[in-house]
Amino acid sequence: MLPFNFLDPFKGDFEKWINNNNYGGEIQNYVQEMISKSVASSIKSNEMKESMSIFEEKERKQESSLNISTFETLDHVYVKIFIKDRSQLSDLKIFHTTNQFIVEGIPSSDDRHVIALPSIVKMKGASSEYRDDYLQIRMMKKIDLQYTEIDVHDLE
């Protein structure tokens, strides 16, 4: 129930009351302003999404030219690289840090691909195997128990 018991919205009394008390213009302006802000922000949001999707597509295309996949088990992280021609293995250079996998020299000698690993790995003990047109690298996971506390204080 409306707080204005004397106004019947079905007869149009409410609209007459708003227009007579000059609230109609203010309400109309406010609604138009909010709609324009909403539309403008949604347009900006869509433009940002489109520009981000273009960036992601470029990034995917670079990785898709090499066809690399990563997955992890309880103890290991695996990286599989599709290499059709076995002779390309001699041009290939592979490096890794605890959280990144770097491939150089394939498909061309100037190419370099950096892939984020799904888990932290040990620096030693990686092994590789080439079978069925895939080069598979196995790295042992590292359990990192070092924690650093970050001080969060009230900024006010």
Secondary structure, 3 states (H helix, E strand, C coil): CCCCCCCCCCCCHHHHHHHHCCHHHHHHHHHHHHHHHHHHHHHHHHHHHHHHHHHHHHHHHHHHCCCEEEEECCCEEEEEEECCCHHHHHHCEEEECCCEEEEECCCCCCCEEEEECCCCECCCCCEEEEECCEEEEEEEECCCCCCCCCCCCCCC
